[in-house]
Amino acid sequence: MQRHTIGLLIAFALAAPLAAAAQPAGKVSKIRFLMSGLATGWARQFEAFTQGLRELGDTEGQTIHLDYRFADEQWDRLPPLAAELVQLKPDVIVTNTTSGVLAARQATTTIPIVMAAGGDLVELGLVASLARLGTTSRGRACAGLS
C-alpha cells in the first residue's frame, strides 16, 4: 500500500471519532471530504474507509453521512468547494493536500480539519507544533499526518 494511502486511511480513522464525539447520541455524524484529485482515483480508499466504518457499527445514512467534493486537479476549485462544504455544517472536514487545508481554513475556523498529506504545517502557521496539532495562534486548526 502506498504511503499516502496509509496516511489517508489513518486520517479517515481519526475523522470518524472526531465527528462522533461532537454529536449527541442518536444524531448522524457528518464527515465531508475535500479532495484535490479525481473521484476515480479515490474509489478504493473510500470503499476501504466505509468498510471500516461498517465494521465499527456505523451505517452510511443512519449513524454517519459522508459527502465528497473533488477539485479534479484544478486547484482554483478548492476554495469554492471548501465554502460549499462548510455550508453543509460538517462535524469534520478531511482533505488530502496543503492547498485543501488552506482552502478549508479560509472557509472556517470552527470546524475541525483533518489532513492526510501535505507540507510543513508549523511553517504554514496551521498548527502550533507537531506535538499540539489541534492548536494554533490563528484559532482551531487541523490534525495532520504525513
C-alpha positions, -999 to +999 in steps of 0.1 A: +000+000+000+014+034-009+024+058+019-002+084+010-029+058+010-019+046+045-018+082+057-052+089+042-067+058+058-053+069+092-068+103+087-101+088+079-099+067+111-092+099+130-121+117+114-148+093+125-142+096+162-139+134+159-173+135+143-189+110+167-176+129+198-191+161+185-226+147+182-252+139+208-264+102+209-287+094+180-275+122+158-259+114+124-222+125+122-213+144+091-178+139+075-171+160+045-141+153+022-123+180+002-101+162-023-077+177-048-078+149-074-102+130-094-130+109-078-120+078-098-086+079-081-100+076-046-127+048-051-106+021-034-097+042-004-132+054+002-145+019-001-119+007+025-130+036+048-167+028+045-160-009+051-140+001+083-170+022+094-193-007+089-171-030+109-172-004+137-210-004+136-216+028+115-240+027+087-240+054+059-272+074+061-281+061+096-252+069+120-229+087+097-231+107+065-202+111+041-200+138+014-173+143-011-161+172-032-133+167-058-113+195-074-104+173-104-068+185-101-079+221-106-065+238-076-086+270-080-117+249-074-107+241-038-118+274-021-154+274-035-157+236-028-145+242+008-170+270+012-197+247-002-188+220+023-188+245+052-224+255+043-234+218+048-223+222+085-200+192+088-186+178+120-152+175+104-136+182+070-110+157+057-086+169+030-056+154+013-033+184+004-019+215+020-039+235-006-071+218+007-063+227+043-056+263+033-089+264+014-108+248+043-091+272+068-102+302+047-138+289+048-139+281+085-121+285+118-145+265+138-149+231+120-120+206+127-099+198+096-081+165+092-053+164+067-039+132+053-009+147+034+008+180+028+036+203+036+050+217+068+020+226+090+041+245+115+058+266+089+024+274+073+011+285+107-017+259+106-006+242+139+015+255+168+037+224+168+036+188+158+032+179+194+000+200+196-017+196+162-051+209+173-040+244+183-026+274+166-024+311+173-049+316+145-076+295+160-087+259+156-066+241+130-063+206+119-049+172+127-020+165+103-005+133+091+023+128+066 
